[in-house]
Amino acid sequence: MAGVRNLTQAEAVERAGLLEVDGYEIVLDLTDGAGNPGEGTFRSTTTVQFRCARPGASTFIEVAAESIRAATLNGRPVDTSGWTAERGLTLPELAATNTLVVDATFAYSNSGQGLHRSVDPVDGEVYLYSQFETTDAQRVFACFDQPDLKSVYTWRATVPAHWRVVSNMPVEREEPLPAGGKTVHFGQSPRMSTYVTALCAGPYHEVREQHDGIDLGVLCRRSVAAHLDADQVFEVTRQGFDFFHRNFGMRYPLAKYDQVVVPEFNALAMENFGCVVNAEPQFVFRSTVTDAEYEQRANVILHEMAHMWFGNLVTMRWWNDLWLNESFAEWASHWCNSEATRFTDAWSTFLSVRKNWGYRQDQLSSTHPVYCEMPDVAAVEVNFDGITYAKGAAVLKQLVAYVGMGSFLAGLQAYFRRYAWGNATFDDLLTELESASGLPLRKFAAQWLETSQVNSLRPIVEIGPDGRYTAVSVRQDAPAEHPTLRTHRIGVGLYDLERAGGEGGQDSGRERLVRRQLLEVTVDGERTDLPELVGLPAADVLLLNDEDLTYAKLRLDERSLRTVVRHIGGFDKALARSLCWTAAWDMLRDAEMSARDYLALVLGGLPAERDITLVGNTLRQAAGALTFYADPAWAPTGWAALARAARAEVDSAEPGSGFQLAWARAYISAARGDDLDELRGWLDGTVQPPAGLTIDSELRWALVQALVASGAADEALIDAELAADRTADGERAAAQARALVPTPEAKAAVWRQITGPDPLPNWQHRALLLGFQHPTQVALTEPYVAKFHEVVADIWARRDNEPAQEFAVLGYPSYQVSEATVAATDAWLAADSHPAPLRRLLMEGKDGVVRALRARAADRAA
């Protein structure tokens, strides 16, 4: 991938042993010289003060610029003839103390890396924001771009007069300029890593309040300010700070905390110290959304806030511990959400959404230990995955269950105190946890963090004639290629089916699964007997891993499975229901349950589900089952059944509720044939939608895309809708709709755009890739199996990291579930010349096709 130096771990270790960085002063000119927003490039002058442990040695500094105007080291010119963005700038003959000045011209980004520049289509205003993780600070200023060379930073930026500029520290003063514009001066920051420094600039709308001595800010583009519900954002922010202050034993260390909502962001958010950046579509809602979206936003707010301590205050030494950085924030955000906000079922969401991501990633051929050596930055870039985030967080949850919350927090607080403003490793944290708990944890760490894949836990049950257990054990399985059997601390729940009493009322006569008993046991080895259950009346459901303490796939015994299929809605706790839904999804993906049986379970049990996140996630999984895992000859029957059921639930759900919206989204995505007439009527107003269902911008674009993908509308409809919604969201949705046009000519045109010589803006690139493939267009895109494999290596070589990865993942022909696709990827993989990160992504794509082929065979057999 092009654009920056691929720093190796060996280089980073050597440089960290050589240098101490005392401070950066960064001066940016983001204007055209006359007070207007700059275009194309900007000027950045960096002054770095640093010490060298071996005077006379040489090193290098990263400068991913368009050109270097001048560079001086200790007052002497630096030879820049050998400099390139990929190599960096060599610094020879260092003194004990050094001053380096680099005056360079840098390019604005449209890939979301470095300093991203976006033009709002509503009012033409320009917005800038930085994104520096993993090593993209060098795209904005000259720096030693690795996490363990921490320093202090002083920013200064010249911008148009009406702009607001936000960085890690508060503004010290603003200085108007005679030629137009102003220069904004920021105070010096405390020590931090390059990747969490930040600068955002533009005519941002701003809302502020104070809480517990912290100046809180929420900023967004002016054109979406009417949709910013800052009060709800501040509420979660206050709850998060109060909770973390109580539990972490150390206050948030900066004076202010800004959350900047930006367009065209590649991820959900980024934890810049005191200047968090959030993706606009998931933070500011122009349309009606369900409570699941509000919970997701709260989780993102708390995830980034947890990073202020874990990642920013105490930082990993090298990217080997990226997992700990992200896993801790993942665990802490769900913990805080469940304890301190209204989203008390956050652990159910963690299981159904995030852990499922981890399970999927962990079963790919590219699976890796939670902890693994990162030889270079290129390897890190593809490791922001479900293992790094979700499996690691699940391991931390198991660790908390193992040592106890009190000991865990005591060790954590000691870790923060000891390593504040510095760098540390997981071994350092483990030492503090062992000291606090008195337990040896190295074996636990090795078992869970240095091995790959996921275990399965299966109950083996014997019931006597009197209906009592005569024997119960837990069988633990591991894949043959990763045979590790782990120690699990789990809950075992015994649930009995009872009919709710009372006359009248919504629960009258409802059959409930009531937990009679919860045992906590340790599972170790291939078979673990549970003698404490012998002699007890057999439960209608015996649920392993109740409370979801460990990381493992679950199976149900036959008696329990029969009960769950008929009464999954009878569990009062969302987490228990989520465990059963997850087990069913695992069985489908493992070809132990047919797609048609899975769909029958969904359509029979999901209408009674009371957790909106479970409803939305399970409906998406049902669509995935029909797309990838159903026999194509039967799939149309399944789509029709899903559409009928979803349409019925739209009518029966509470008008205006999130459940009605979730089922409406499912109906739109499943609609085929005659259902498209109703969708067209909802869009043009000739058919009255169900009471309470608002056809606002989000649903309007979903309707347009569904009609276009099915050939029931053409580009004229897209043009008309975009004319009425000329916003960033509208442009993105229109681009995806154009990619969905089901003609060979349209697909060819989109392919030329996404593979052409000129890189597209990241929002457009992503939208076109999302629309290029569709379940109804498999025959249309079949020729692109070969074309993808022909161009993917070239795209990887000449694109920035984010668009290169997106092309490799979203452009992979995953909808072409065939042996031919597998063979094409195998042939591509047979060449030894491809970079390892790219090989990994294509192996993962192939894994999905292979799994789908097995599941389709199971569905045919059913």
N, C-alpha and C positions, 0 to 999 in steps of 0.2 A: 504494500500500500504506500502511496506517495505522500510527501509533504513534510515529514519530520524524521528525526534520527530515531532508529530503532535501538534504544538504549538497552544494553545487556546488563544482567545482574552483576557480572564480574566487573564491568566498567563502573557501575554505580558504587560497588563496595570499594574499589580502588580510589574513586574520587572522594567518597565520604571520608576515607582515611587520610586524605591529603588536605581537605579544605574545611574551614569554618566560615560561614557566610554571615557577615555582621549586619548587612542592610542593603535594601534596594530602594532606589528612588526612580519612579517611572513617570515620565512626562509624555502624555498623548495629545496630539492635535487631531481632533475628529471633525474638523471643518474644512471648507475649501479655501480658507484664508480670508474670507469676507463674512464670516459668521453664519454661513449656511452649512447644512450637513455635507460631509465629504462623500465622495463616491469612489468605488474601486479600491483605493488604498488610503492608508493613514500613516502619519509619522509617529514614531515611538523612539524616545531617547531614554536609555536605561543607564543609571550609574550604580555599580555594584561595588560594595566594600567587602573584601574577604581576606582571610588569612591562609597562609600555606605552611604546613608542618615541615616541608622539606624545601627551603628556598633553593631556587635554581631548577626545580622540577617544572614540567609543563602539564597542562590539562586542556580541557575544551569546555566551551559553553554553547548551549543550544540557542540558535537564532534562526527560526523558520520564517525568514523574511523574504520579500520580493527582491530587495537589494539592501546593501549596507552602504550608507553614505560615508560614514567614518567610524573608526574604532581606535581608541587609545587605551593603553595599559600603563599605568603609572606615568602618564604624560607623554609616552612614546607611541607613535602610530603602530597599529597591529597590521601585519600582512594579511589581507583578506583575499588574496588571489586563490587560495585553496578552499575557501569557504563555499559550502552549499547548504541548503536547508536540511538535507539529509545527513550531512557530515557534521555540521556545526562549525564553530570558529575555534581554531587552535590558539591557545594562550601560552607562549613560551617563556622560559626564564622568569618564573614567578619570584616575587620578593616575599619576605615574611608577612608583610601587610601590603595589600594591593587595592588599587582603585581602577576599575574598568568602566569606560564610557562607550556605549554602542549607540550610534545614531542610525536608524534604519527605517526603511519603508516596508510596511506590512500590508497584506491584502485582507480586506474584509472577507468574511466567509459566507457561503450560502449552504454549507454542509452541516451547520450546527456545531462546528469545532473551531476554537479560537474565538475571534470577535465576530459574532454573527450579525449580519445586517438584514433587516426586514423592512419592507415598505408596506404600510397599511393601505389596502385597496379602498378603504372607506374615505379617508381624508388625505392620503398621500404622505402622511407623516412617517419619518424614519425612526426605527427603534433598534438599539444595539444591546446585546448582552454577551457576556463571556461564558465559555464552557471549556474548562481546562483539564478535566480528568480524561485520560490518564496522564498524558504528557503533552498537552496542547497549550500550556502557558507560553511556551516558546513561539507560538504563533502571534503573540501580542507584545512580548518584551524579551530581551535577552536574559536567560536564566539558567541556573544549574537545576534542571527540571527532573528532580527525583525527590521522593517523600522525606528522606532523612537528612536533607540539607535545608533545614528550616532557617527562617530568617524573619526580620521585620520588614515592612513595606510601607512606603509613603507614595501615594498616588497623586497625580495632578493631571487634570484633563481640560482641554479647551473644546468648548461645545457651543452650539447655537444658544442664544440668550434665553429662549423659552424652554430649554431642556432641563430635566432633572437628572442628576448623576448620583448613582448609588454605588458604594464600595463596601469593603469590610468594616471600615471605621466611619464615624460621623464626619460630616463636612465641617471643616474649620473656618473657611471663609470663601466667598466668591468675589472675583475681581472682573469687572466689566472691561472690555477691550475697545479701544478707539475704532478699530476697523469693523467692529461688530462681533457678537458672541461674548463669551465670558470664560474665565479660567476658574475651575473649581479645585480647591485645595482640601485634601483629606489629612487627618491626623495620622501619626505613625501607628501602625498596628503592633500587636504583640507577635511573638514568634509563631509562625505557621508554615505549612508546606506550600509549594508553588501551586499545587493543583486545587487548593481551596481558596486562593485569592480570587478576587472578582471585581468586575466593573460593568455596570449597566447604565445606559444613557439614552435619553429620548424624552418626549413630552409625556411622561408617565402620569397618570392619575394616581393620587396618593391619599391614603387614609391612615391616620395615626392615633395611637392611644398609649397610655402608660400602664404598666402592671408590675408591681413589686420592684420598682426601681429600674425597670427595663423599658426603653423606648421602643415600642412595637410599630412596625409599618407594614402595610399591604399596598402594593403598587400594581397597576395594570395599564394596558393601552387605553387611551381616552375613548376609543370607539366601542369598547366593551364595558366601560365603567358602570353603565346602568344595570348590568347583570352581575356586578361584583357584590356578593353578600358578605361584606367585610365583618359584620357582627358575628356571623357563625364561624368565620375563620379565626377571629380573635378569641372566641369562646374556647375552641379547641386548643389554641395556642396557650391561653392562660391555664387551662387544665393540664396541658403537657408540662409547662414550666413548674407549676406547683407540685405535680407528681414526681418529676425527675429531681427537683430540689430536695424533696423529702427522702428520696430513696438513693440518690447518688452521693449524698454527703458532701457535695461541692456545688456552689452556685454557678450558673451560667456566667462566664467571665467577662463578657463584653458589655458595653453600655447600651447597645441597640441591637435589634433583631428585625431585619427586613425580610419580607417574603415577596419576591418580584415575580409576577405572572407574565410570561413571555410567549410570543408566537413561535411556531416552527421549531419547537424544542424536540430533541431526539428521544429523550427518556421522560420519565414522570417528573423528576426533580433532580437537583444537585445541591449538595450540602455546603456550599461556600460559607466560610465562617462569618456569621452575622449578616449574610446577604444570600439567602437561599433563593434559587431560581426554580420556578414551577412551570410545567407545561400548561398552556392556556386551556385547551379543550377539557382537561381533567380537573380544572380548578375553577373556571368561570363557566357557568352553565347558561347558555342562551335559551335552551329549551327545557321543558319539564324532564326531570330525571327521577330515578328511583332512589330509595334510601341507600341502596348498595353503592351508588356513586358518591353519596355524601360520606358513607363509611370509608370508601376507598380514599377520598380526599383527606379525611381525618387521619387515616393511617399514613398517608404520605407526609402530612404535616409533622406527625410524631416521629416518623422514621428519620426525616432530615434533622429534626430537633435533637434526637438521640445522638446523631453524629457530632453535635457540637462538643460532646464529651468524648465519645468513642470514635476517633477518626481525626478530629480537629484538635482538641486539647491534647489527647494522647494519640499518636499516629503510628501506623505500621512502619517498620523500618524499610521493608521492601514489599513488593506486591504479592509475595508468597502469602501474606496475611490479609490480602484483600477479602478473603472469605470472612475473617473475623470482624473486619470493619463493617461489612454489609450484613452479615448474619446477626451481629449484635443489634444493629439498628432495626432489623426485621423483627427479631424477638421482642425488643423493648417497645416497639410501636404497638404491636398487638397486645402485649402485656398492659401497657398504659391505656390503650383504647378500651380494653375489657374492664379495667379497674376504675378509670377516672372520667370516662365520657359516657354518653348514652348508648354507645355501641357495645353493649355488654356481651354479645355473642361473637366478639371479634375472633376468638380462637376457632370457632366454627368456620369463619371466613378464611382464616389462615389455612385450615385443613382443606377446604373445598377448592380454594383458588391457588394459594401459594404452594402448599405441600404437594398438591397434584402436579404442579410445575416441576418440583424437585423430583418426584417419583418418575415423571416422564424423562427428564434429563438423565437421571441416574441409570435408566435402563437402555440408554443408547450405547452403541459400540464405542463412543468417545468418552464414556463415563470416566471420571477421575476422582481421586480422593478429595475430600473437602479441603484438606491442606495438601498443596503440591508445589513443588519448586517452579518458579517462573523464570525461565532462562533469559527472557527479554520482554520488552513491552508488547511486541506483536502477539505473544502468547497470552498476555494479560487481556488484551482487547476482546478476545472471544471467550473469556472466562467470566464475564458478567452474566452468569447463567443460573439455572434453578438449583444447582448444587451449591454454588457460592452464596446464594441468598437463602433459599427455602430449606434445603437439607441442613445447611449449617445452623440456621435458626432452630430447626427441629432438634438438632443435637444439643444446642444450648438449653432448650426446654427440657430435654432428658437429663442434662447435667444438673439443672435446678432441682428436678425431682430426686436426683441421686444424692446431692449434698444438702438439700433444703434451702429454702429461700433466704433464711436468715444468714446462713454461712455464705451463700452466693453473694449477697449484697455486701457483707462485711469484707469479703475478698475484693469485690469490685471497688469499693470505696478506698481500700488501701492501695489498689492499683492506680486509681486516679490521683491520689495524693503523691505517690512515689514518682510517677512518670509525667506529671502535668507539664505541658509545653515541650515535651520531648518525644522520643520514639521508643517503641517497645515491641515485643513479640508475643505470640500466644504462650510461649513458655514462661514469660514473665507473669502473665495473667494466671497461668496454672499454678505457679509458685504461690501467689497470693491466695488463691482458692484453697490450695492444700493447707496453707497455714491457718486459714480461717475455719476450715471444716475438720481438720485433723485426719482427713482421708487421703490415701494415695490415689492420684488421678492419672498417672502416666499410662497405666494399662487402659483405662477408660478412653483416654485421648487417642492412643494408638489404634484401639479397636474401632473407634467411630470416625476418626479423622484421617487416618492413613490407609484406609481400605475403601473399596468402591462397591457400588450396587446396593440393592435393597433386599432385606430378608422378607420372607412371608411367614406369618403366624397363623396356624390353623388349629382349631379345637378338635380333639379326638374324644368323643363322648360315648359312654355306655350308660343306658337307662334300664333299670330292672322292671319287672312286672308291676311293682307297686308305684311306678312313676318317679322313682328316686334315682339319683346318680349312683352308679356302682363304680364308675371310674371316669376321671376327666384328666386330660393332659393337653399340653400345648406342643405341637410339632413345629419346629423352626426349620425352614428351608432356605437355601441359598443357591444362586445360579452356579452351574458347574464351573464356569470360567472365573467366578469370583466367590470362592467357597467359604468365606468368612461367616461363622456363626457368632453373633454378638450377644452381650448381656443386655437384657431389656428390663426396665422397671415399668410395669404396666398395671392398669386397672382392669379388673374382670367384673363386668356388670351382669347381674341376673335380673331379667325383666319378665314380669307376668302380665298377661293380657287381662284387663279388667274393663267392664262396662261402666262408664261414668253414670252415677246416679242422678237423682233430681228430676223434677218435672219441669218441662219447658226449658228455655235457655239454650244457648248454642252448644253446650257440652252435654246436654241430656242425651243419653243413649250412645254417646261416642265411645268407641272402644279405645282404651288407652293402654300403653305399655308402661307399667309402673316399675321403677327399679326397686327391687326388694332388698338387694344387698350389693355392696361394692367392696371387692377385695383388692388390695395392692399386693402384687406378687413379683418375684424376680424370675424371669425366664432366662435360662442359660443352657446352651448346648442344643442338641437335636431334639430332645424330648424332655419336657418338664412336667412332672406329675403335680396335680393339685389335690392332695388328699383332703384338704379342708372342705372340698365340695362333696365328697363322698357321703351319701346318706341324706343329702338335702333334696327337697322336691325339685324335679327338673324344671328349669325355667322355660318359658316360651321363646325367649331369646337369651342366649349366652353371648355376650359382646366382649370380645377381647379388645384390649387397649382402650377401654372406656376412659373418658377424659383425655384421650389422645396424648398420652405422655411420651410415647416413643415414636420412632420413625420406622415403620414397617407396613407392608401390605397385609391386609386382613382377609380372612375367609370365614364364612359362617358354616356351622354344622347344618345338616339337612333340616332338622326341626326348626332351627332359628331362621334359616333361609326361607322356608315356607311361610313362617309368620311375618317376616319382614316384607316379602313380596305382597302380602295382603294388607299389612297394617303399618307400613313404614311411617305414615303420618301420626301413628299413635304415640311415638316418643314425645315426651314433653320438652326435652332439651334439644335444641338445635344441633349441639355437638354430636349427640348420639345419632341423630338422623344423618348428619353429614358423614359420619363414619360408615354408615350403611350405603349411602349414595356413592361414596368413594370406593367401597369394596365392589359394588356393582360395576362401576366404571373400570376398575382394574380388571375384573373378570372379563369384561368385553374386550379390552385391549389385549388381554392374554389369551384370547380365543377360547375362554372357558364359558362364555355366555354369548349367544348369538345376538346380532344387532337387532333382530326383530323381537327377541325376548327383552332386551334392554329397553327398546322403545315401548314395549307393553308395560314394563315396570314404570317408566317415566309417565306415560299417559294415564296409568292407573293410580299412581301415588303422588305425583307432583301437584295436581290441583288442590290437594289438602295441605301442601307445604306452607308454613307460616313465616319462614325466613326468606326475605326477598333476595338475598345474595345466593342462597341455595337454588331458588327458582331460576334466576337469571343464568347462573353458571350451569345448571343441569340442562336447561333448554339449549344453551350453546353446545353442550356435550351431545345432546340428542341430534342436533344438526351435524355435528362432527361424525357421529355414528353413521348417519345416513350417507354422508359424503364419502367417507373413507372405509368404513368397516362393513357396510351392508352389501350383499350380493347385488350388483347393478341391475339384474333382472327383477329383483324385488323392491329396490330402492324407491321407484315411483309410488308403489303402494304405501311405503313408509312415509314418504313426503306428504302424500294425501292425508294419511291418518294424523300426522302431526299438524297439518294445516287445519283440519276439521276440529281437532281438540283445542288448538290455540284459539281459533275463532270463537268457539263456544265459551272458552274461559274469558275472552275479552268482554263478552256479554254478561257473564255471571259474576265477574270480579267487581269489587266495590268501585263505582264510577270515580274516575280521577285518581285512583290509587296507583302505587308503584307496581302492584301485581297486574293490574290491567295493562299498564304500559309494557311490562316485561312480556306478557303474552301477545300483545299487539306486535312487538318487535319480532317475536317468533313466527307469528302468522305471516308477516310481510316477507320474511326470509324463506318461508316454506311454500309460499303461494305459487301455484302452477295452474295452467289451464284457465278454467272459468273464474278462479279466484282473482285473477289479474284484472277482470272487469270491475270487481269491487274496489281493488286498490286504485284503479284509475278514477273511479267515482269519488273516493275519499280525497284524491289529489285535486280534482277539478271542481269539487263541490256538488256534483250531480248525485252523489249518494251520501246520505247522512251517516256519519260515523257513529259508533255506539256512544251512548250517553256517557259523558265524562272524559272521553278520549279526545285530547286536543291535538289536532294535526298541525303542530308547530314546525319550526325549521328542521329539526333533527328528523322527525318522521316524514316530512315532505321529501327530504333528500333520500331517505331510505325507500320511499315509494318510487321516486324517480329511478333510482338505481335498480330496484327489482324489476320495474317495467322495461327498462333498457336492456338489462341482462337477458330477459326472456324474449326479446324481440318485439315487445308490445308497445314500444315507443322508440323514437329516433332522436337524433341530436337536436332537433328543433325544440323538443321538450327540455333538454338540458339547457339550451340557450335561454329559453323563457324563464326557467327557474333561477338561473344565475343572474339574469337581469333584475329579478326581484330580490336577490340576496347577494349583492356585490360586496361580500365580506371575505375575510380570510377563510372562515369555515366554508362559505359558499364556494369559493374558488377551489378549495381542496376537495369538496364533495363533487363538484362538477368535473374535476380532472379524473376522479375515480370513475364517475359515470361514463365518461368518454372512453376510458379503457375497457369498460364492460360492453361496448357496442359489439354485437355478435356477428361481425363480418370479417372475412379474411383480410380485407383492405384495412379495416380499423385496427386489427391486431398487428398487422405489419407496420402501420404508422406508429403505434405505441412502442413497438419493439425498437424501431429506429430511434425514437426519442431516448429510451432508457439505455441504449447501448452506443449512442452516437459519441462523437469526439468531445462535445461540449457538455460539462456536468450540469445537471438540472438542480434547481433549488431543492433542498432536502424534502420539503413538504410535497412538492410536485412529484419527485422521484418515488416517494413512498406511496402516494395516492395512485400513481400509474401501476406500480407493482401490485398493489392490493386489488386493483380492478382487472388486471390482465388475465388471471385465472378465476374460474367460477365453476361450481358443480354442474351447471347446465351446459358448459362449453368445452367439455373434455375433448370431443372430436375436433373442435375448432383449433385448440391449442396443441394438439398432438405433434405437429411438425416442429414445435419449439423445444422438444426434448433434445434433439440433436443440436439445434442452434444454441441452446443454453450452454451445453458442454463445450461448444466451439469457442464461446466468447468469455466464459466466466473468468478464466485466468488473466485475460487481458484487462477486463474490468477491474479485477483485484489489483493489478499492478499500477493502474493509472488513476484510480479514484481515492479520495480520502477514506479513512477507516470506516466511518459510519455508513456512507452509501455503498461501499464495497461489501460490507457485511450484509446490508439489506438486500443487495442484489443476489448474493449467494444463498440467502435464506428464503426470501420471498419470491425470487425468480426461479428457484429450483422447481422442477415439474412434479410437485407433490401430488397434484390431482391426477396425474397419469399413473394410476396404480396398475402396473404391468411388469412382467418379467423383462420387457424391452427397456423400460426405464432403469431397472436394476442393472441390466447388462451395459447400458450406456454409461452409467456412473462407474461401474467396475472397470470398464475400458479406460475411462478418464483417470481413475485412481491408479491404474497400472503404470502410468508415467511417474517417474521419480522426481521430476523437476518442480512439481507444484509446492508452494509454501505449506508448511505444516498446519497453520491455522485455517487456511482455505480447504485443505484436505479434510480437516475435521468437520467443517460445516457441510461438505458434500456427503461425507459418511453419515452424518446425522439425517440428511435428507433421504438418503437411501434406506436407512433404518426405518423411517416412517413408512416408506412404500412396502418394505418387506413385512412389517407388522400388519399393515392393511391387507396384504395378500393372504396372510394366515387367517385374519379375522373374517375376510370375505369367504374363504373356504369353509370356515366354521358356520357361517350364516347360511351358505348353500346347503350344507349338511343338515341344518335344522329344518 
